[in-house]
Amino acid sequence: HRSIRLDRLRVRGEKAGEVEPGPFDETFVFGLGVTVIAADNLRGKTSILEVLTLVLRGEPRNLQADVLSWLREVSLDVHINGQSIGFRLSLNASEITGGCILAGSIADLAASDDSIAACVAELACARGNDDWAEQVGAFMMTQLGLEEMQVFNRARTEDEAGIIKSHGWPSYFGVIYPPSGAD
């Protein structure tokens, strides 16, 4: 049995632009069952999903560049196969400057947004975008007991040979959050 359950997402930063500029610090708590996020257009519903994607996939997919530039700190607490796990990201100018994967109780993880509580274990750390993608990918594949998928891509021309490509966590994540119908 493999499972990922969201518990809490906290996003902090500074919004630029004409609509409600200024600092923000928002926390979303996800209960058991279905969570519904309802708001008018251009209020951040899709951005919430895309921030979750940035954290859990290890790289953004369709996060708007302006929204990414507003983010400074992201904290996500989840249960993976029943274990409490925290993901912490620091960003500057749309780039990940630091990231950690933590283990501890939900209460201790919630207290570890700004600094890691004493009883929380640091499982992995990253210092940039590529490092974060690598750390999250390896962690999620291990935690969920997944193996890389080998896919044969046939040759595009008669002069080429086909190749086998390995696909890891980003491909599995596509099953959790598939692209929109237009994609």
C-alpha positions in Angstrom: 0.0 0.0 0.0 1.4 3.4 -1.0 -0.1 6.7 0.0 0.6 10.4 0.1 -1.7 12.5 2.2 -1.4 16.3 2.4 -1.6 17.8 5.9 -0.5 21.5 5.7 0.9 23.9 3.2 2.4 27.3 4.2 3.5 29.8 1.6 5.3 33.1 2.3 6.6 35.8 0.1 5.9 39.1 -1.4 3.3 39.6 -4.2 4.1 42.2 -6.9 1.8 43.6 -9.4 -1.4 45.6 -9.4 -3.8 43.2 -7.7 -3.2 43.1 -3.9 0.6 43.6 -3.8 2.5 43.1 -0.6 3.7 40.4 1.8 1.7 37.2 2.2 1.8 34.4 4.7 -0.9 31.8 4.0 -1.5 28.4 5.5 -3.8 25.7 4.1 -4.7 22.8 6.3 -5.9 19.7 4.5 -8.3 17.4 6.4 -9.0 13.8 5.6 -11.2 13.3 2.5 -11.7 15.7 -0.3 -10.6 19.4 0.0 -12.3 22.0 -2.1 -10.7 25.3 -2.9 -13.1 27.8 -4.3 -12.5 31.4 -5.3 -13.0 33.8 -8.1 -10.6 33.7 -11.1 -7.0 34.9 -10.6 -7.1 34.2 -6.9 -4.5 31.4 -6.7 -6.3 28.1 -6.9 -4.1 26.7 -9.6 -1.1 28.3 -8.0 -1.7 26.2 -4.9 -1.6 23.0 -7.0 1.5 24.2 -8.8 3.3 25.0 -5.6 2.5 21.5 -4.3 3.9 20.3 -7.6 7.1 22.2 -7.2 7.6 20.7 -3.7 6.5 17.1 -4.3 7.7 16.7 -7.9 10.9 18.5 -7.3 10.4 20.9 -10.1 7.6 23.2 -11.3 5.4 22.2 -14.2 3.1 25.1 -15.0 3.8 27.5 -12.1 3.5 31.0 -13.5 6.8 32.9 -13.5 5.4 35.8 -11.6 4.0 33.6 -8.9 7.3 31.7 -8.6 9.1 35.0 -8.2 6.9 36.0 -5.3 7.7 32.9 -3.2 10.3 33.1 -0.4 9.4 30.2 1.9 7.3 27.1 1.3 6.5 24.4 4.0 4.6 21.3 3.2 3.8 18.6 5.7 2.5 15.3 4.4 2.1 11.6 5.4 3.9 9.2 3.1 2.9 5.6 3.8 1.7 6.8 7.3 5.0 8.6 8.1 5.0 12.3 8.8 7.3 14.1 6.4 8.1 17.8 6.0 9.4 19.6 2.9 10.9 23.0 3.4 12.0 25.3 0.6 13.6 28.7 0.5 13.5 30.7 -2.7 15.0 33.9 -4.0 14.4 35.4 -7.5 12.6 32.3 -8.6 15.4 30.0 -7.7 15.6 27.4 -4.9 18.3 28.5 -2.5 17.8 25.7 0.0 15.5 22.8 0.7 15.2 20.1 3.3 13.2 16.9 3.7 12.3 16.3 7.4 10.8 13.6 9.5 9.0 14.1 12.8 5.6 14.4 14.4 3.1 16.7 12.7 3.3 19.1 15.6 7.1 19.2 15.5 7.1 19.6 11.7 4.7 22.5 12.0 7.1 24.1 14.5 10.0 23.7 12.1 9.0 26.2 9.4 11.7 28.7 10.3 14.2 26.5 12.1 14.3 22.8 12.6 12.9 21.6 15.9 15.3 19.5 18.1 13.3 16.3 17.7 12.9 16.5 13.9 15.3 14.5 11.7 16.8 16.0 8.6 16.6 13.3 5.9 18.0 15.3 2.9 19.1 18.8 2.0 19.5 20.6 -1.3 21.1 23.9 -2.4 19.5 24.6 -5.7 16.9 23.7 -8.3 18.6 20.7 -9.8 19.7 19.4 -6.4 16.2 19.7 -5.0 14.7 17.8 -8.0 17.3 15.0 -7.5 16.8 14.8 -3.7 13.0 14.8 -3.9 13.0 12.2 -6.8 15.3 9.8 -5.0 13.4 10.2 -1.7 10.0 9.7 -3.2 11.1 6.7 -5.2 12.6 5.1 -2.1 9.7 6.0 0.2 7.1 4.7 -2.2 9.1 1.6 -3.2 9.2 2.5 -6.9 11.6 1.6 -9.6 12.6 3.6 -12.6 10.5 2.8 -15.7 12.4 1.7 -18.8 10.8 2.9 -22.0 12.0 2.1 -25.5 11.8 5.0 -27.9 12.0 3.8 -31.4 14.2 5.5 -34.0 12.9 8.6 -35.7 14.7 7.8 -38.9 16.1 4.6 -40.5 19.7 5.8 -39.8 19.1 6.0 -36.1 18.9 3.2 -33.5 16.1 3.2 -30.9 17.1 4.1 -27.4 15.9 3.0 -23.9 15.1 5.9 -21.6 14.7 5.7 -17.8 11.9 7.7 -16.3 11.7 8.3 -12.5 9.7 10.3 -10.1 8.5 13.1 -12.4 6.8 10.5 -14.6 5.1 8.8 -11.6 4.0 12.3 -10.3 2.2 12.8 -13.6 -0.2 10.1 -12.5 -0.9 11.9 -9.3 -1.4 15.3 -11.0 -2.0 14.7 -14.7 -1.8 17.7 -17.1 -4.9 19.6 -17.9 -7.1 18.5 -20.8 -5.6 21.0 -23.1 -2.1 19.4 -22.6 
